């Protein structure tokens, strides 16, 4: 289009010059240049190019926003009647952090209060994309500045609401993932209403006042020490129980052995009582071979001839 504008300007200059009687010859070329410029401008307005990864929404001055969208490539529109607004349909993201998207310290962090009222600063990146088939509806309801009118305000609001559901100590230790999930759930619902698809929520950093962080750290250290001592106590109790079980097992084993020995002695006594000669034979075997006669106490008192007993045994 700038080329045709230059052509029109050149034609106008020639028309001005042709006003001089000596330069009347410029009049016809001047008129031709202006005509070509106007025609080119009109025709150039009849074509529009939709870049890759984008969609076009058509507004007709007589019928309003058309329901469909234009895909990538060349498209014909009615000059002066239709106007095309191009929207990015690829993945986009915004970052709200202490360091802004420009790389400067603009402090766009989201400041919220935890469940117990402590101030927490959150740095967050949200990735999203426009629902291409709903671009016409979005254009009609929100317009081209939807990032500033919907995305940023909703991100700030939902993050503040979600942070208020947690204690500060939990957020900086164990509940960070749960916070991210809650923000994702709430933003997804809100974005869907506005024809936008939420892709990812990335919590970059959570910051709390240094004094509060120190107190929380000391509390966590104390809780860890208590847990360690509790674990040691449990181990000691387990060890003591093991020793009791072992002692009970040893006692039962000794009782069993004692009962076995007592039963063996009882059986042996009964056998000796029924066969008294076994006593004589056993004693004879244990005495030295040089002793031939011994005195054995008994109810009747008698001399035991060891030689005759051993001779009898050999036979």
C-alpha positions in Angstrom: 0.0 0.0 0.0 2.8 2.6 0.7 3.9 2.3 -3.0 0.4 3.3 -4.3 0.3 6.2 -1.9 3.6 7.4 -3.4 2.2 7.0 -6.8 -0.8 9.2 -5.8 1.5 11.8 -4.4 3.6 11.8 -7.5 0.4 12.4 -9.6 -0.7 15.2 -7.4 2.7 16.9 -7.7 2.5 16.6 -11.5 -1.0 18.1 -11.5 0.3 21.1 -9.5 3.1 21.6 -12.1 0.7 21.2 -15.0 -1.2 24.3 -13.8 1.6 26.3 -15.4 0.9 26.9 -19.0 4.4 25.9 -20.0 4.0 22.5 -18.4 0.5 21.5 -19.5 2.0 18.3 -20.9 2.3 16.9 -17.4 -1.5 17.0 -16.8 -2.3 13.7 -18.6 0.4 11.7 -16.8 -0.5 13.2 -13.5 -4.1 12.1 -13.9 -3.0 8.6 -14.9 -0.7 8.4 -11.8 -3.5 9.4 -9.4 -5.9 7.0 -11.0 -3.4 4.1 -10.8 -2.6 5.0 -7.2 -6.3 5.1 -6.2 -7.0 1.8 -8.0 -4.0 0.1 -6.5 -4.9 1.3 -3.0 -8.5 0.0 -3.5 -7.3 -3.4 -4.8 -4.7 -3.8 -2.1 -7.3 -3.4 0.5 -9.2 -6.3 -1.0 -6.6 -8.9 0.0 -5.4 -9.9 3.4 -2.7 -12.3 4.5 -3.1 -14.4 7.6 0.3 -15.4 9.0 1.2 -18.9 10.1 -0.2 -19.8 13.5 -2.8 -17.1 13.4 -6.5 -16.7 12.6 -8.4 -13.7 11.2 -11.8 -12.4 12.4 -13.8 -10.4 9.9 -15.9 -7.4 10.9 -18.5 -6.3 8.3 -19.8 -2.7 8.7 -23.3 -3.9 7.7 -23.5 -7.3 9.4 -21.0 -7.1 12.4 -18.6 -9.8 13.3 -18.8 -12.8 11.0 -19.1 -16.2 12.9 -16.3 -18.0 11.1 -12.5 -17.3 11.1 -9.9 -17.0 8.3 -7.1 -19.6 8.3 -3.5 -19.0 7.2 -2.9 -17.6 3.7 -4.5 -15.1 1.2 -8.1 -14.0 1.6 -10.3 -11.6 -0.3 -12.4 -9.0 1.6 -14.6 -6.1 0.5 -12.5 -2.9 0.6 -14.1 -0.3 2.9 -16.7 -2.8 4.0 -14.9 -5.5 5.8 -12.0 -5.2 8.2 -9.9 -8.2 9.4 -8.4 -8.5 13.0 -5.6 -11.1 13.2 -5.2 -13.1 16.4 -2.2 -15.3 17.5 -3.4 -18.9 17.9 -0.1 -20.4 19.0 1.1 -20.9 22.6 1.5 -17.7 24.5 2.6 -16.9 28.0 2.7 -14.1 30.5 5.0 -13.8 33.5 4.2 -11.9 36.6 7.4 -11.7 38.7 9.8 -9.4 40.5 11.7 -9.2 37.2 9.2 -8.2 34.5 8.9 -9.7 31.0 11.2 -6.9 29.7 14.0 -8.1 32.0 13.8 -5.0 34.2 13.0 -4.9 37.9 9.4 -3.8 37.6 8.1 -6.0 40.5 4.9 -7.5 39.0 4.9 -10.2 41.6 1.5 -11.2 43.0 1.3 -10.2 46.7 -1.2 -12.3 48.7 -1.8 -13.3 52.3 -1.7 -16.9 53.6 -4.3 -18.5 55.8 -2.8 -17.1 59.0 -2.4 -13.6 57.4 1.3 -13.6 56.4 2.2 -11.8 53.3 3.5 -14.0 50.5 4.9 -12.8 47.1 4.4 -15.2 44.2 6.2 -15.2 40.8 4.2 -17.1 38.2 4.2 -17.9 34.5 0.9 -18.8 32.8 0.9 -20.5 29.4 -2.3 -20.3 27.3 -3.6 -20.2 23.7 -6.7 -18.8 22.1 -9.3 -21.4 21.0 -9.0 -20.8 17.3 -12.6 -21.9 16.4 -14.0 -19.5 19.1 -11.9 -16.5 18.0 -14.9 -14.7 16.6 -16.8 -15.0 19.8 -13.8 -13.8 21.8 -13.3 -10.9 19.5 -17.0 -9.9 19.9 -17.0 -10.2 23.7 -13.4 -9.2 24.7 -11.6 -7.7 21.7 -7.9 -7.6 20.9 -6.7 -6.5 24.3 -8.0 -9.7 26.1 -4.6 -10.3 27.7 -4.8 -7.1 29.7 -8.5 -7.2 30.3 -8.9 -10.9 31.2 -5.6 -12.9 31.5 -3.6 -10.7 33.9 -6.5 -9.8 36.2 -7.7 -13.4 36.5 -4.3 -14.7 37.2 -3.7 -12.2 40.0 -7.2 -12.9 41.5 -7.0 -16.7 41.4 -3.4 -16.8 42.8 -4.5 -14.6 45.7 -7.5 -16.7 46.4 -5.5 -20.0 46.3 -2.7 -18.7 48.5 -5.3 -17.8 51.2 -6.2 -21.5 51.5 -2.8 -22.5 52.9 -0.5 -21.8 55.8 2.8 -20.0 54.9 5.0 -22.8 56.4 3.2 -25.4 54.3 3.5 -23.4 51.1 7.3 -23.1 51.3 7.8 -26.7 52.3 5.2 -29.4 51.3 2.1 -27.8 49.8 3.6 -26.0 46.8 2.4 -28.6 44.3 -1.1 -28.5 45.8 -1.2 -24.7 45.4 -0.2 -25.0 41.8 -2.9 -27.5 41.2 -5.5 -25.3 42.8 -4.5 -22.3 40.7 -4.6 -24.4 37.6 -8.1 -25.7 38.4 -9.6 -22.3 39.0 -7.9 -20.6 36.0 -9.0 -23.4 33.7 -12.6 -22.8 34.6 -12.3 -19.0 34.1 -10.4 -19.2 30.9 -12.8 -21.6 29.3 -15.6 -19.1 29.8 -13.6 -16.6 27.8 -12.7 -18.9 24.9 -9.1 -19.4 26.1 -7.3 -22.7 26.7 -5.0 -22.8 29.8 -1.9 -24.9 29.0 0.4 -24.6 32.1 0.7 -22.8 35.4 4.3 -22.6 36.6 5.0 -21.3 40.1 8.5 -19.8 39.7 9.0 -18.6 43.3 7.2 -18.1 46.6 8.7 -15.5 49.0 7.8 -14.7 52.6 9.4 -12.1 55.0 12.8 -13.1 56.1 11.9 -12.9 59.8 9.0 -15.3 59.3 11.1 -17.6 57.2 13.6 -17.8 60.0 10.9 -18.7 62.6 9.5 -21.3 60.3 12.9 -22.8 59.7 13.6 -23.1 63.4 10.2 -24.7 64.0 10.9 -27.2 61.2 14.3 -28.0 62.7 12.8 -28.6 66.1 10.1 -30.9 64.6 12.8 -32.8 62.8 14.7 -33.3 66.1 11.6 -34.5 67.8 11.0 -37.0 64.9 14.6 -38.2 65.3 14.2 -38.7 69.0 10.9 -40.4 68.5 12.4 -42.8 66.0 15.3 -43.6 68.4 12.7 -44.3 71.2 10.8 -46.6 68.9 14.0 -48.4 67.9 14.9 -48.8 71.6 11.4 -50.2 72.4 11.7 -52.7 69.5 15.2 -53.8 70.7 13.8 -54.2 74.3 10.9 -56.2 73.0 13.3 -58.4 71.0 15.3 -59.1 74.1 12.2 -60.0 76.1 11.1 -62.4 73.4 14.6 -63.9 73.3 14.6 -64.3 77.1 11.2 -65.9 77.1 12.4 -68.3 74.4 15.5 -69.2 76.5 13.4 -69.7 79.6 11.0 -71.9 77.7 13.9 -73.9 76.3 15.5 -74.3 79.8 12.1 -75.5 81.1 11.8 -77.9 78.3 15.3 -79.3 78.9 14.6 -79.5 82.7 11.4 -81.3 82.1 13.2 -83.7 79.7 16.0 -84.4 82.1 13.5 -84.9 85.0 11.5 -87.3 82.8 14.7 -89.1 81.8 15.8 -89.4 85.5 12.3 -90.7 86.4 12.4 -93.3 83.7 16.0 -94.3 84.7 15.1 -94.6 88.4 12.2 -96.7 87.5 14.4 -99.0 85.4 17.0 -99.3 88.1 14.4 -100.1 90.7 13.0 -102.9 88.6 16.5 -104.2 87.7 18.9 -103.6 90.6 21.7 -105.7 89.0 22.2 -102.9 86.5 23.6 -100.7 89.3 26.1 -103.4 90.2 27.2 -103.8 86.6 27.6 -100.1 86.0 29.7 -99.6 89.1 31.9 -102.5 88.2 32.5 -101.1 84.7 33.6 -97.7 86.2 36.1 -99.1 88.7 39.7 -99.7 87.9 40.5 -103.3 86.6 42.9 -103.8 89.6 40.1 -103.7 92.1 38.6 -107.2 92.4 36.3 -106.9 95.4 34.4 -103.9 96.8 32.0 -103.1 99.6 28.6 -101.9 98.3 26.1 -100.5 100.8 22.8 -102.1 100.6 20.0 -103.2 102.9 21.5 -106.6 103.5 25.3 -105.7 103.4 27.4 -108.1 101.3 30.7 -108.4 99.5 30.6 -108.0 95.8 33.0 -110.2 93.8 34.0 -108.0 90.9 36.1 -110.6 89.2 33.2 -113.1 89.0 30.9 -110.4 87.6 33.4 -109.3 84.9 34.1 -112.9 84.0 30.4 -113.6 83.7 30.0 -110.6 81.5 32.7 -111.7 79.1 31.2 -115.2 78.8 
